[in-house]
Amino acid sequence: MWSGAAAAAARTVSPPLHAPTSLTGRRGAGRPSTVSVRAGGGGLMDFVGGDLVKPDLGRWLDDVEEHKALAIYPPHEGGYEGRYLNRLRYQGYYFLDLSARGLGDPESTLTKIHPVCPPSLGRQPVARWYFPPEVDYRLSLLHPDAKGLIVWVYEAKVLSKAELQFLAMLPDLRPKVRVIAECGNWRKFIWKPLKQISGLEPDPDAEE
């Protein structure tokens, strides 16, 4: 079912006035057709732009410091999370960007010396390399004036409940670490405590 605004926009699409130039067989003949689209029922944010006005940036910083691990839901088109990321950077945080796909065991990868097997082409022997803990290694390289380290996990929706629970508890194990996990998408940029999403704490917004 279409909403009223979408239905009104579909009804106000005017048909092309002229045939497209590419169909005439002649170069430079005619002008390209124009289609006018008018959507009704727009609000203030439709004129200003959702990426320009963010009155919730103060609450965003307060929730990062209070909960230390957040699950975020940015819009599908992307780009909105950049303003929230930059605000944390202005506060003095450094970032460790990771993708949940191929992360492996988060506990081993982030806090322990972990093995990595490079791909074998068939004739080489299977090798195993050992890497330092990602979080501990980055913490050792932080500037003395840095406020902390933000572990930003993309595509965290593919992680299991146990893996999300470890990410939610990571700031308790490493006090200078904050975790931001992209656990899905929504029509506007929203966030919730990661402990509520992973089941470590009750979710007050969950349906009974």
N, C-alpha and C positions, 0 to 999 in steps of 0.2 A: 504494500500500500504506500502510495506517495503521500507526503505531508502536504498541507495546504500551500506552503510557499513553493515547494517543488512543482506541484500541479499548476500553480499560477504561472511559474516560469516556463513550463512546457507549453502552456496555451499561448503565451505571448511571443513565441519564436516565429518570426516572419519568414516566408519562403524566399529563396533567392530571386532577385529581380532579373538577373541576366545569367546566361549560361557561362560556366567557367571558361577562362581563356584557353586552358589546356585541351578543351574539347572542340574548339573551333577549327583547329588545324592550321591556324595562322599565328605568327608571332606578333605580339603587340596589339592584337585586335581586341577591342573592348577593355573593360576594367573588371578586376576581380569582384565577385559578388560579396555583399556584406550581409551578415545575419545579426540582428539585434536581439539580445536576451535581456529581459528585465525581470528581476526577482522581487517579489513583494514581501512585506512583513519583516524587513531587516531591522536589526537592533543597532545600538551604538557601536558595538564591537565590529560590525560589518563595515562601518565607515572608517573606523580608526585603525583596525588591524589587530588581531589577537596577539601578534608578536611584538607590539609596540608598548602596550600598557599591561604591566604585570604588578598589580597591587599586592600580590601575595608573596613577593620576594622576601619580605621581612619574616613572615611566618615560615617560609621555606628554610631560612637560616636557623630559626629557633628550633624547628623540628629536627634538623640535622644534628644540632648539638644535644637535643633532648633524647632522641631515640637512637642516634648514632648509626642506624642501619634503616634505609628506606627502600620501599618498592615503588617505582614510578611507572606511570602509564601515559606516555606522550601520545600525541595524535599520530595517525598513520603517515601523514605527509612529512613528518619530521621537521626539524629546525627549531622547534620551541624549546627543547631541552638545553640548547646552547646558552640561553640567557641565564638559566639556573646554574649551569656549569660555570659560566664566567663569574657569577656572583660569588661562588665558592672560591674561585681562583683569586678574586680580589681580597678575600679574607686571609689569604696566605697558604691555602692548601695546594699540594701537588697531587698529580693524578697518575694512577695506574689503570690504563684501559685494557680490558680483557673481553674476549668473546666467550660466552658459555659453551659454544660449540667447539669441541676439541679441548676444552679445559681439563678434562680428566677428573681425577678426584680433587675437589677444591682444597681439602685439608692438606693433602700431600703437596700439591702444587704451590700453595700459598705460604705454608708454614713449615715445610720439611724439605730436606734434600730429596729430590725425586728423580727417577730415571726417565729418559726419553730415548726411544728407539727410532733412529732415522730410517726412512724407507729404503728397503733393499731392492736392487735392480735384478736380483736373481742369481748373480754370480759372486756378489760380495758376501762376506760373512755377516750374520746379524750382529749389529753393534748395539751397545747400550751406553749412552752418555748420561752423566749426572749433573744436575743443575742446582744452584742454591735456591732456597725458598724465595719466591717472588716478593712477598710482602717484606720479609726481614731484610732482604737485599736492598730494596728501595728505601726502607726506613734507615738503613745504615748510610745511605747517600744523601739524605735530606739535608737541606741547609739548616744551620742552627736556628735561624729565625723563622723557619717554616712552622706553620700551625699544625700540620698533620698531613696524612696521606689519604686521598680518596680512592678507593677501589671501585671503579665504575665498570659494571658487568653488563655487556650487551646481550640481548637475546636470552635473558635469564629465565624466560618462560619454559625453556627446554630442560631446566634442572629439576631434579626430583625434590620431594619434600625434605628429605634428610640433607641434601646439599644446600637448600635454601636455609635450613635451620643452622647449618654451620656458618654460612655467610652472616646470618643475623647475630650469631654469638662471637664473630670475629672481633668486633670492637671491644668485647669484654676480655679477650685474650691479648689484644694489642691495643692499648688505650689511645694511641695516637692515630688509629685507623678509623675511617668512616666508610661505610659501604652504601653504594647506590646501585640497585639492581633493576634493570628494565624488564618487568615481569609481564608486559602486555601493552595494549594500546587502548586509548579512549578518545572521545571527541574533543576533550581539552586536557591540558596537562594537570594530572592529579597525582597524589602520592599517599602512601599509607605506611605505617611502621612495618618493617619486614618481619618482625616477630609475630605480628598478627597474621600476616599472609602465610607464614610457614607453620602456624599452629602452636607456637611457643606461648603466646598470650591470647586470651579471648578477644574476638573481633566484635566490638559493639555494634557494627553496622551489618553483621551477618544476620540472615533471616533465621528465625527460630523455627 
